[in-house]
Amino acid sequence: MLFLRLAELLAARRPVIVMDLPDGYMAKHLPENCRFIPYDQPERLPDRCVVVFQSVPFWRIKHLERFPQGARILFWNLHPDNFNPRLISANPRTKGLRPFVPWINRLTFLRRRRLQQTCQLLADKQSLVFMDQENFASTRQLLGVNLQNRSLLPILTRPLDQPFHPDSPTRDRPVRLAWLGRLEGFKIPILLHTIRRLEAITDLRLELDILGDGADEAFISNSCADLRKLKIRMLGKVAHDELDERLSTYHLLFAMGTSALEGARLGLPTFCLDYSYESITKVYRYRLLHECVGYNVGEQITEAHYEPFSTLERRLGELIDRYAEESGLAHAYWRTHHAPEAVLEKFITAIDGAQCSFAEIASHGLGQRDFVTQWIDRFAKSSGGVNAGFQSR
């Protein structure tokens, strides 16, 4: 959706080509005035184009050697683990391998060095941008690189055709809350923690609808079976064209990533949640989206994200009491940083400044896998290595 929105906006000012699987989502929803080229035919691209990717090790790009050598590259880092060199992920399914992690991850030396070279070259050539400060800091820490040429390019959402004013809640009526997001992976610990924290609130009547589906949907439903005060409903996935209508029925939103921006776009006060791969046992400190810095729409939870005692009930009460003001702050944050018109000019500046070519990637050998990565890839293909916890990147 992010790339499609940008393609549609940019097509009014530049020639745009969308690359995807022939039956992929982007191919099926190709914007007007955009050309389409299947992902496995990169030789059809113009030699002087700029190709925009989500950041990924170059050896994971199919048919890398067939891209026009004069074409330039722009990598957009959209997840803190895009350049993670580790062989074993932090996924909870890898707990059985934890005792061996320090030893196994020592094998990442060559892989890590190649990713360091990749990031440094792209940064030096103004061909690497980060969606937020969290992605920038995580990449620098994971690889131990000193990226001086930091460039943040925030993500965008759909435009807002007409102003929307949410219905203000009151203390004498149920406050309608929503969670929006996938029900799997690193989003589950903070969702379960949020449900427990809302259940503990005594002086407000709260109703929480969970909008989304995923592999852990049944697990979440079972975890809510013993709730006594919090009214909760599992409503499943919401189609993009129905999202505004659905969100307009709520007072407050809990979300991370682009889902948080969807709420702020409508002026819905939104708690921007952070993520964890482990159960959250301490008291998480909730922040509104407009309180986040560096365009962050979700950070990995550390000690800095906890508070000595819960302030959630007080914060909810304050939101109810000054709802119109908080609604305005949420919408203003979106309009300033993540509305289409706010991001497009930054995006054009980024693609015009990108200088790294496919020829330079080839000359540095950055598309070649080290021998450990080659072995891991063979292992993953033969034995379902991703499920075993190995990252076949």
Phi, psi and chi 1 to 4 in degrees:
 res  aa     phi    psi   chi1   chi2   chi3   chi4
   1 MET       -  -40.4  -68.7  -56.9  -58.1      -
   2 LEU   -59.9  -48.3  174.4   64.2      -      -
   3 PHE   -70.2  -35.0  -80.3   80.9      -      -
   4 LEU   -64.6  -41.9  -81.2  177.5      -      -
   5 ARG   -62.7  -42.8  -72.3  166.5 -175.4  159.4
   6 LEU   -65.8  -41.6  -86.9  170.1      -      -
   7 ALA   -59.2  -43.1      -      -      -      -
   8 GLU   -64.3  -42.8 -175.2  173.9   11.8      -
   9 LEU   -67.3  -44.5  -71.3  167.9      -      -
  10 LEU   -71.5  -27.4 -165.3   59.9      -      -
  11 ALA   -63.2  -19.8      -      -      -      -
  12 ALA   -75.3  -12.7      -      -      -      -
  13 ARG  -127.7  -22.1  -59.5  170.7   61.8  170.3
  14 ARG  -140.3  155.7  -56.3  -79.5 -177.8   93.4
  15 PRO   -66.6  132.9  -17.1   29.8      -      -
  16 VAL  -127.9  134.5  174.5      -      -      -
  17 ILE  -118.7  132.7  -62.5  169.6      -      -
  18 VAL  -104.6  130.1  172.6      -      -      -
  19 MET  -112.1  135.1  -63.2 -172.5   72.3      -
  20 ASP  -164.9  173.4 -167.6   11.6      -      -
  21 LEU   -60.5  146.7  -65.3  164.6      -      -
  22 PRO   -56.1  -31.7  -26.3   35.2      -      -
  23 ASP  -110.0   21.5   60.4  -13.4      -      -
  24 GLY   -75.5  171.2      -      -      -      -
  25 TYR   -62.7  -43.8 -174.6   87.7      -      -
  26 MET   -66.5  -37.9  -68.5 -164.0  -64.1      -
  27 ALA   -63.6  -37.3      -      -      -      -
  28 LYS   -77.3  -19.2  -67.9  178.3  178.5  177.9
  29 HIS  -122.0   40.0  -62.5   82.0      -      -
  30 LEU   -62.7  124.0 -170.1   68.3      -      -
  31 PRO   -66.3  156.7  -18.7   31.6      -      -
  32 GLU   -61.0  149.8  -67.4 -176.1    8.4      -
  33 ASN    69.4   13.4  -58.9  -37.3      -      -
  34 CYS  -112.2  136.8  -69.7      -      -      -
  35 ARG   -84.8  160.9  -71.9  175.1   54.7 -161.3
  36 PHE  -125.8  135.7  174.3   75.5      -      -
  37 ILE  -132.1  127.0  -67.9  179.1      -      -
  38 PRO   -58.9  146.7  -22.6   33.5      -      -
  39 TYR   -59.7  -25.5   83.6  100.8      -      -
  40 ASP   -93.0   16.5   56.6   -5.4      -      -
  41 GLN  -129.2   51.0  -60.9  177.2   30.4      -
  42 PRO   -66.2  -18.4   26.4  -36.5      -      -
  43 GLU   -65.2  -14.2   63.4  -84.1    3.0      -
  44 ARG   -80.4   -8.2  -67.3  173.4   52.8 -171.2
  45 LEU   -70.3  147.8  -70.5  169.5      -      -
  46 PRO   -63.6  147.9  -18.1   29.7      -      -
  47 ASP   -68.7  -22.9 -169.6   61.1      -      -
  48 ARG  -106.3   22.4  -64.5  178.8   60.5   81.9
  49 CYS   -86.3  170.8   70.4      -      -      -
  50 VAL  -114.4  124.1  178.4      -      -      -
  51 VAL  -101.4  123.9 -171.7      -      -      -
  52 VAL  -102.8  124.0 -177.5      -      -      -
  53 PHE  -121.0  154.4  -62.1   89.6      -      -
  54 GLN   -70.8  138.9  179.2  172.3 -174.5      -
  55 SER   -53.0  138.0  -64.6      -      -      -
  56 VAL  -164.2  147.8   64.1      -      -      -
  57 PRO   -54.7  137.5  -27.2   36.0      -      -
  58 PHE   -60.0  -28.5  -84.8  110.4      -      -
  59 TRP   -71.8   -7.0   59.4   79.7      -      -
  60 ARG   -92.7   -3.8  -57.8  -59.4  -62.0  171.5
  61 ILE   -86.9  118.1  -62.7  177.0      -      -
  62 LYS   -62.9  137.5  -65.5  -74.2 -171.7 -178.7
  63 HIS    58.4   36.2  -45.6  -62.2      -      -
  64 LEU   -54.8  -39.7  178.4   66.5      -      -
  65 GLU   -69.9  -13.0   71.7  -73.8   -8.3      -
  66 ARG   -95.9   -2.7  -72.8  161.7   48.4 -171.5
  67 PHE   -71.0  146.7  -78.6   81.5      -      -
  68 PRO   -56.2  129.2  -23.4   33.2      -      -
  69 GLN   -66.4  -25.0  -66.6  -58.8  -72.3      -
  70 GLY   -85.7  -11.8      -      -      -      -
  71 ALA   -66.5  147.4      -      -      -      -
  72 ARG  -100.7  163.2  -68.1  174.8  -71.5  135.0
  73 ILE  -121.3  138.8  -60.1  161.5      -      -
  74 LEU  -127.9  117.3  178.9   65.9      -      -
  75 PHE   -96.6  131.1  -94.8   25.2      -      -
  76 TRP  -114.4  112.8 -162.0   -1.2      -      -
  77 ASN   -80.6  111.3 -145.0   85.9      -      -
  78 LEU  -115.1    5.5  -63.6  169.2      -      -
  79 HIS  -152.9  137.5 -169.7  -75.1      -      -
  80 PRO   -57.9  -20.6  -26.0   35.1      -      -
  81 ASP  -100.6   13.4  -76.2  -23.5      -      -
  82 ASN   -56.3  -35.0  -81.8  163.3      -      -
  83 PHE  -115.2   30.2  -76.6  127.8      -      -
  84 ASN   -69.4  119.6 -169.7  -22.2      -      -
  85 PRO   -85.5   -7.2   32.7  -34.7      -      -
  86 ARG   -66.7  148.6  -64.3  167.0 -176.7  159.2
  87 LEU   -86.1  -23.8  -63.6  178.4      -      -
  88 ILE  -118.5  128.3  -63.6 -177.6      -      -
  89 SER   -80.4  173.7   71.4      -      -      -
  90 ALA   -89.7    9.2      -      -      -      -
  91 ASN   -58.5  136.4 -167.9  -63.0      -      -
  92 PRO   -54.7  -23.8  -26.4   35.1      -      -
  93 ARG   -68.4  -10.1  -69.7  176.5  -65.4 -179.7
  94 THR   -95.6   11.0   66.5      -      -      -
  95 LYS   -55.9  -35.3  -79.4 -170.6  175.1 -179.7
  96 GLY   -65.1  -19.3      -      -      -      -
  97 LEU   -97.4   -3.8  -63.2  171.0      -      -
  98 ARG   -53.9  -42.5  -64.2  -66.4  168.3   80.1
  99 PRO   -60.1  -23.0  -23.1   34.8      -      -
 100 PHE   -98.3   -4.1  -52.2  102.3      -      -
 101 VAL   -56.2  -50.1  167.6      -      -      -
 102 PRO   -58.6  -34.4  -23.1   35.1      -      -
 103 TRP   -77.3  -44.3  -59.3   96.9      -      -
 104 ILE   -66.7  -41.1  -65.5  175.3      -      -
 105 ASN   -72.2  -10.3  -79.9  -17.7      -      -
 106 ARG   -66.6  -20.2  -73.2 -177.6 -177.7  179.9
 107 LEU   -74.4   -3.4  -62.3  173.3      -      -
 108 THR   -83.5    7.4   63.9      -      -      -
 109 PHE   -54.0  -53.2  172.0   73.0      -      -
 110 LEU   -68.9  -39.6  -66.3  175.9      -      -
 111 ARG   -63.8  -44.1  178.7  167.9  164.5  151.4
 112 ARG   -63.2  -42.2 -174.3  169.7 -177.1  -95.6
 113 ARG   -63.7  -38.6 -174.3  170.6   66.2 -178.7
 114 ARG   -67.4  -37.8 -168.7  152.6  -64.3  170.6
 115 LEU   -70.1  -34.3  -71.6  173.6      -      -
 116 GLN   -60.3  -46.4  -71.8  173.6  -28.7      -
 117 GLN   -62.5  -39.1  -65.3  168.5  -17.3      -
 118 THR   -60.8  -51.7  -63.9      -      -      -
 119 CYS   -64.0  -41.4  -77.6      -      -      -
 120 GLN   -64.7  -43.8 -160.4   64.8   62.9      -
 121 LEU   -63.7  -47.7  174.7   64.4      -      -
 122 LEU   -61.6  -41.7  -69.0  171.5      -      -
 123 ALA   -65.3  -43.3      -      -      -      -
 124 ASP   -62.2  -30.7  -68.7  -15.6      -      -
 125 LYS   -96.4   13.7  -66.1  -74.2 -174.1  175.0
 126 GLN    55.1   34.7  -68.8   82.6   52.3      -
 127 SER  -112.2   19.0  -74.0      -      -      -
 128 LEU  -136.2  121.7  177.3   61.8      -      -
 129 VAL  -127.3  157.1  -69.1      -      -      -
 130 PHE  -122.3  138.5  -62.3   84.9      -      -
 131 MET   -68.6  -22.7   66.2  170.0  -82.1      -
 132 ASP  -163.7  173.7   56.1   21.2      -      -
 133 GLN   -63.8  -34.2  176.1   65.5   23.9      -
 134 GLU   -59.6  -44.1  174.5   75.5    2.0      -
 135 ASN   -65.6  -41.9  -85.5  -95.7      -      -
 136 PHE   -62.3  -50.2  173.3   76.3      -      -
 137 ALA   -65.9  -40.0      -      -      -      -
 138 SER   -64.9  -43.0  177.7      -      -      -
 139 THR   -63.7  -43.8  -59.0      -      -      -
 140 ARG   -63.1  -39.3 -171.4  167.4   58.1  175.2
 141 GLN   -71.8  -44.1  179.7 -179.3    6.3      -
 142 LEU   -60.9  -39.2  -79.3  169.3      -      -
 143 LEU  -100.8  -12.4  -62.9  179.1      -      -
 144 GLY    65.9   35.0      -      -      -      -
 145 VAL  -104.7  148.2  -70.5      -      -      -
 146 ASN  -100.9   83.1 -173.9   18.5      -      -
 147 LEU   -81.4   96.8  -60.7  176.5      -      -
 148 GLN   -75.4  -33.0  -61.7  -68.1  -19.7      -
 149 ASN   -89.1   64.0 -174.1   27.7      -      -
 150 ARG   -69.2  138.0 -176.2 -174.4   73.1  172.5
 151 SER  -142.4  118.6 -177.4      -      -      -
 152 LEU  -102.0  128.1  -60.7 -175.0      -      -
 153 LEU  -125.6   99.1  176.7   63.3      -      -
 154 PRO   -67.6  157.1   25.1  -33.4      -      -
 155 ILE   -81.2  162.5   55.2  178.4      -      -
 156 LEU  -121.7  167.6   56.8   82.1      -      -
 157 THR  -122.0 -172.4   68.8      -      -      -
 158 ARG   -66.8  156.0  -61.6  169.3  -66.8  158.5
 159 PRO   -69.8  164.7   26.1  -33.8      -      -
 160 LEU  -112.5  113.9 -174.8   64.4      -      -
 161 ASP   -69.9  -35.4  -64.0  -30.2      -      -
 162 GLN  -147.6  149.9   56.2 -174.0   11.4      -
 163 PRO   -58.6  147.3  -22.0   33.2      -      -
 164 PHE  -128.6  136.1  173.8   77.0      -      -
 165 HIS  -122.8  105.2  -57.9  -74.4      -      -
 166 PRO   -61.6  152.8  -18.7   30.7      -      -
 167 ASP   -71.4  126.4  177.1   36.8      -      -
 168 SER   -73.0  135.0  -61.5      -      -      -
 169 PRO   -80.6  163.4   30.4  -34.3      -      -
 170 THR  -132.5  160.5   61.2      -      -      -
 171 ARG   -72.7  -18.8  -71.0  177.8  178.4  -93.5
 172 ASP   -94.7    5.4   59.3  -12.3      -      -
 173 ARG  -129.0  158.9  -68.9 -173.3  -60.7  161.5
 174 PRO   -59.7  136.9  -24.0   34.0      -      -
 175 VAL   -91.3  122.4 -178.1      -      -      -
 176 ARG   -90.6  115.5  -60.4 -171.2  -59.6  -84.9
 177 LEU  -111.4  154.1  -44.9  172.9      -      -
 178 ALA  -137.8  144.8      -      -      -      -
 179 TRP  -107.2  134.3  152.0  -79.6      -      -
 180 LEU  -127.8  121.1  178.3   63.6      -      -
 181 GLY   158.1  171.1      -      -      -      -
 182 ARG   -67.9  150.6  -64.7 -166.5  -43.6  -84.8
 183 LEU  -107.1   70.6  -59.7 -179.3      -      -
 184 GLU  -167.9  160.8   57.0 -172.1   52.6      -
 185 GLY    65.7 -140.2      -      -      -      -
 186 PHE   -71.3   -4.4   55.8   72.8      -      -
 187 LYS   -84.8  -17.0  -62.1 -172.3  176.5 -174.1
 188 ILE   -70.5  -45.2  -61.9  -54.8      -      -
 189 PRO   -56.7  -42.5  -29.3   37.7      -      -
 190 ILE   -72.5  -30.7 -172.0   60.8      -      -
 191 LEU   -66.3  -47.1  173.0   56.1      -      -
 192 LEU   -62.0  -40.7  -69.2  174.6      -      -
 193 HIS   -63.0  -42.4 -178.1   80.3      -      -
 194 THR   -63.9  -41.5  -61.9      -      -      -
 195 ILE   -60.2  -44.0  -69.4  171.3      -      -
 196 ARG   -64.3  -40.4  -68.3 -164.9  -60.6  -90.3
 197 ARG   -67.9  -39.5  -66.9  -78.6  -66.1  -82.5
 198 LEU   -67.9  -36.6  -66.9  173.3      -      -
 199 GLU   -62.3  -29.3  168.4   73.1   -0.8      -
 200 ALA   -81.7   -9.7      -      -      -      -
 201 ILE   -74.1  134.0  -71.2  175.3      -      -
 202 THR  -106.3  -33.2   57.0      -      -      -
 203 ASP   -98.9    4.9  -68.0  -21.2      -      -
 204 LEU  -128.8  144.5  -63.9  170.4      -      -
 205 ARG   -92.3  119.3  -73.2 -172.9  -68.2  162.4
 206 LEU  -120.7  142.2  -55.2  175.1      -      -
 207 GLU  -128.5  128.4  -61.4  175.1   -8.0      -
 208 LEU  -119.8  123.3  175.2   65.3      -      -
 209 ASP  -104.3  133.3  -74.1   -6.6      -      -
 210 ILE  -101.9  113.7  -63.6  178.8      -      -
 211 LEU  -105.1  111.3  -50.1  177.2      -      -
 212 GLY   147.6  163.0      -      -      -      -
 213 ASP  -136.4  175.2   59.3    4.9      -      -
 214 GLY   160.3 -178.5      -      -      -      -
 215 ALA   -63.4  -24.6      -      -      -      -
 216 ASP  -103.8   19.2  -67.2  -43.4      -      -
 217 GLU   -60.7  -46.7 -173.4  172.0   -4.8      -
 218 ALA   -65.5  -37.1      -      -      -      -
 219 PHE   -62.4  -43.4  174.3   69.0      -      -
 220 ILE   -63.3  -45.0  -65.2  -63.7      -      -
 221 SER   -59.0  -44.4 -179.3      -      -      -
 222 ASN   -65.7  -34.4  -68.2  -24.2      -      -
 223 SER   -69.2  -18.8  -60.4      -      -      -
 224 CYS   -95.1    1.3  -61.7      -      -      -
 225 ALA   -64.1  -28.0      -      -      -      -
 226 ASP   -99.5   12.5   59.8  -12.1      -      -
 227 LEU   -66.8  142.1  -63.7  179.4      -      -
 228 ARG  -112.2  -36.3  -66.5  -68.4  179.1  -94.8
 229 LYS  -107.2  -44.5  -70.9  178.0  -68.4 -176.3
 230 LEU   -73.7  123.5  177.8   64.8      -      -
 231 LYS   -86.6  125.3  -66.5 -176.3  178.1 -179.8
 232 ILE  -133.6  140.7 -167.1  165.6      -      -
 233 ARG  -131.6  139.4  -63.1 -173.2  -60.4  174.0
 234 MET   -99.5  110.7  -52.2  -80.8  -65.9      -
 235 LEU  -107.1   -1.3  -60.2 -175.9      -      -
 236 GLY    77.2 -172.5      -      -      -      -
 237 LYS   -71.9  145.1 -174.3  176.4 -179.7  179.3
 238 VAL  -113.5  130.1 -179.5      -      -      -
 239 ALA   -66.0  149.1      -      -      -      -
 240 HIS   -56.6  -40.6  -75.2  -72.3      -      -
 241 ASP   -76.5   -4.9   56.5   -1.5      -      -
 242 GLU  -109.4   -2.2  -61.2  174.5   -0.4      -
 243 LEU   -66.0  -44.2 -168.0   54.8      -      -
 244 ASP   -59.7  -46.0  -76.1    0.5      -      -
 245 GLU   -61.9  -40.7 -178.7  179.4   -1.1      -
 246 ARG   -69.3  -46.5 -176.8   65.7   64.8   86.5
 247 LEU   -65.4  -26.9  -71.0  179.7      -      -
 248 SER   -66.1  -10.4   67.6      -      -      -
 249 THR   -90.7    0.2   64.6      -      -      -
 250 TYR  -112.5  163.2  -61.4  105.0      -      -
 251 HIS   -97.2  -38.2  -62.7  125.4      -      -
 252 LEU  -139.6  153.9  -59.2  168.8      -      -
 253 LEU  -127.8  142.4 -178.8   65.8      -      -
 254 PHE  -115.1  123.7  -68.8   85.1      -      -
 255 ALA  -166.3  170.5      -      -      -      -
 256 MET  -138.0  166.3   66.7  175.7   73.4      -
 257 GLY    63.8 -147.6      -      -      -      -
 258 THR   -63.1  -26.1   55.0      -      -      -
 259 SER   -62.1  -37.8  -63.9      -      -      -
 260 ALA   -64.7  -37.0      -      -      -      -
 261 LEU   -67.9  -31.1  -59.7  178.7      -      -
 262 GLU   -62.8  -36.4  -67.6  -70.9   -5.9      -
 263 GLY   -70.4  -48.0      -      -      -      -
 264 ALA   -61.3  -35.8      -      -      -      -
 265 ARG   -54.3  -36.1  171.2  177.2  163.7  -86.6
 266 LEU   -90.8    5.3  -65.2  176.3      -      -
 267 GLY    75.7   23.3      -      -      -      -
 268 LEU   -90.9  114.3 -160.1   60.5      -      -
 269 PRO   -52.3  126.8  -28.0   36.6      -      -
 270 THR  -128.4  124.8  -61.6      -      -      -
 271 PHE   -82.4  117.1  -75.0  104.6      -      -
 272 CYS   -85.1  111.8 -175.5      -      -      -
 273 LEU   -86.5  154.0  -58.9  178.9      -      -
 274 ASP  -108.1  167.1  -59.1  -57.6      -      -
 275 TYR  -114.7  158.6   66.0   92.8      -      -
 276 SER  -151.1  149.5  174.1      -      -      -
 277 TYR   -95.9   -5.0  -66.7   95.1      -      -
 278 GLU  -123.8  161.6  -54.1  -73.3  -12.2      -
 279 SER   -60.3  143.4  -63.2      -      -      -
 280 ILE   -96.2  112.6  -60.4  170.1      -      -
 281 THR  -105.0  -13.4   56.9      -      -      -
 282 LYS   -98.7 -173.5  -62.8 -177.5  179.6 -179.3
 283 VAL   -94.6  104.4 -176.7      -      -      -
 284 TYR   -71.3  140.0  173.2   75.9      -      -
 285 ARG   -96.4  116.1  174.7  173.9   49.3   86.3
 286 TYR   -81.8  136.8  -70.6   87.2      -      -
 287 ARG  -125.6  143.7  -63.1  171.1  -59.5  159.7
 288 LEU   -78.0  154.1  -68.4  166.3      -      -
 289 LEU   -56.1  -41.4  178.8   62.8      -      -
 290 HIS   -71.6   -7.0   66.0   77.9      -      -
 291 GLU   -90.2   -8.0  -62.9  169.6  -25.1      -
 292 CYS   -78.1  155.5  -61.7      -      -      -
 293 VAL  -121.1  160.5  -62.9      -      -      -
 294 GLY    64.7   27.9      -      -      -      -
 295 TYR    62.6   14.3  -52.0  126.3      -      -
 296 ASN   -63.5  131.4  -73.5   -6.8      -      -
 297 VAL  -123.9   30.7  -73.6      -      -      -
 298 GLY   150.9  121.9      -      -      -      -
 299 GLU  -120.3  155.2  -55.3  169.9    5.8      -
 300 GLN   -71.7  130.0 -175.4  161.7    2.8      -
 301 ILE   -70.9  127.6  -65.5  174.8      -      -
 302 THR  -128.1 -175.1   65.7      -      -      -
 303 GLU   -57.8  -29.6  -72.8  -64.4  -38.1      -
 304 ALA   -67.3  -14.0      -      -      -      -
 305 HIS   -94.6    6.9  -67.2   84.9      -      -
 306 TYR  -106.9  159.5  -63.4  122.5      -      -
 307 GLU  -129.3  157.1   56.5 -174.2    3.5      -
 308 PRO   -67.7  -30.5   21.4  -31.7      -      -
 309 PHE  -148.1  159.9   55.6   87.2      -      -
 310 SER   -72.6  127.8  177.2      -      -      -
 311 THR  -109.7    8.7   59.9      -      -      -
 312 LEU   -63.1  -44.2  179.6   58.7      -      -
 313 GLU   -63.9  -41.0 -175.8  163.9   -3.0      -
 314 ARG   -62.7  -42.0  173.5  178.2   61.6   80.1
 315 ARG   -64.9  -40.0  -61.8 -139.4   65.4 -174.9
 316 LEU   -62.9  -41.5  -71.1  172.4      -      -
 317 GLY   -62.7  -41.3      -      -      -      -
 318 GLU   -64.3  -38.4  -68.6  171.0  -10.3      -
 319 LEU   -62.8  -41.0  -78.0  169.5      -      -
 320 ILE   -63.7  -42.6  -66.3  171.6      -      -
 321 ASP   -70.2  -30.5  -66.8  -20.4      -      -
 322 ARG  -127.8   51.5   55.4  169.0 -170.0 -100.6
 323 TYR   -63.3  -44.0 -170.0   79.0      -      -
 324 ALA   -60.6  -40.7      -      -      -      -
 325 GLU   -64.3  -45.7  176.7 -173.8  -10.4      -
 326 GLU   -67.4  -35.3  -69.1  -66.9  -14.0      -
 327 SER   -61.8  -43.1  173.6      -      -      -
 328 GLY   -64.5  -38.8      -      -      -      -
 329 LEU   -64.8  -40.5  -71.8  171.1      -      -
 330 ALA   -62.2  -47.8      -      -      -      -
 331 HIS   -66.3  -40.3  178.3   75.0      -      -
 332 ALA   -62.8  -38.7      -      -      -      -
 333 TYR   -61.7  -45.5 -177.4   87.9      -      -
 334 TRP   -62.6  -47.2  168.0   79.6      -      -
 335 ARG   -62.5  -37.1 -172.4  179.8   63.3 -110.3
 336 THR   -75.1  -36.9  -58.2      -      -      -
 337 HIS  -113.6  -29.5  -60.0  -58.2      -      -
 338 HIS  -128.0    0.6  -61.1  -78.3      -      -
 339 ALA   -68.9  152.4      -      -      -      -
 340 PRO   -51.8  -45.5  -28.2   35.5      -      -
 341 GLU   -67.6  -24.6   56.4  -87.7   17.9      -
 342 ALA   -76.8  -31.0      -      -      -      -
 343 VAL   -92.7  -33.3  176.2      -      -      -
 344 LEU   -56.3  -46.6 -177.5   59.2      -      -
 345 GLU   -63.9  -38.2  -66.7  -56.5  -36.4      -
 346 LYS   -63.8  -39.1  -66.3 -174.8  177.1   73.3
 347 PHE   -65.7  -43.5 -177.7   73.5      -      -
 348 ILE   -62.8  -41.0  -69.5  174.9      -      -
 349 THR   -60.4  -39.2  -61.5      -      -      -
 350 ALA   -67.3  -44.8      -      -      -      -
 351 ILE   -71.6  -32.6   58.1  177.0      -      -
 352 ASP   -69.8  -28.6  -73.9  -13.3      -      -
 353 GLY   -88.4  -14.3      -      -      -      -
 354 ALA   -65.2  128.0      -      -      -      -
 355 GLN  -121.2   -9.0  -62.3  -59.0  -42.0      -
 356 CYS   -79.3  128.6 -172.7      -      -      -
 357 SER  -103.5  163.9   68.3      -      -      -
 358 PHE   -64.2  -30.9  -76.7   88.6      -      -
 359 ALA   -62.4  -38.9      -      -      -      -
 360 GLU   -68.7  -37.0  -71.3  175.9  -77.2      -
 361 ILE   -61.3  -43.9  -63.4  -56.8      -      -
 362 ALA   -66.0  -41.1      -      -      -      -
 363 SER   -66.2  -26.7   67.9      -      -      -
 364 HIS   -91.6   -2.9  -73.5   80.1      -      -
 365 GLY    66.8   26.5      -      -      -      -
 366 LEU   -78.8  -10.5  -62.1  178.5      -      -
 367 GLY   -88.6   -2.0      -      -      -      -
 368 GLN   -91.9  135.1  -56.6  -60.6  -45.5      -
 369 ARG   -80.8  141.6  -63.2  172.9  -63.2  170.3
 370 ASP   -73.0  167.6   61.3  -86.7      -      -
 371 PHE   -67.3  -29.5   75.6   91.4      -      -
 372 VAL   -69.2  -42.3  173.9      -      -      -
 373 THR   -64.1  -38.7  -60.6      -      -      -
 374 GLN   -60.2  -42.6  -67.7  179.3   39.4      -
 375 TRP   -66.2  -42.6 -178.7   84.7      -      -
 376 ILE   -63.2  -41.1  -68.3  -63.5      -      -
 377 ASP   -61.9  -42.6  -78.3   -8.2      -      -
 378 ARG   -64.9  -40.0  -73.1 -163.7  -64.7  -93.1
 379 PHE   -64.2  -43.2  175.6   80.2      -      -
 380 ALA   -62.6  -41.0      -      -      -      -
 381 LYS   -68.7  -34.7  -69.8  176.4 -178.5  177.3
 382 SER   -86.3  -23.4   63.9      -      -      -
 383 SER  -137.0   18.3   61.0      -      -      -
 384 GLY    64.9   49.6      -      -      -      -
 385 GLY   -60.2  -29.1      -      -      -      -
 386 VAL   -63.6  -42.5  174.3      -      -      -
 387 ASN   -66.0  -26.7  -71.2  -28.4      -      -
 388 ALA   -80.0   -5.3      -      -      -      -
 389 GLY   106.9   -6.6      -      -      -      -
 390 PHE   -81.5  141.5  -72.5   98.7      -      -
 391 GLN   -94.8  103.7  -59.0 -171.2   81.5      -
 392 SER   -85.3   81.8  175.1      -      -      -
 393 ARG  -108.6      -  -63.4  172.0 -173.8 -103.3
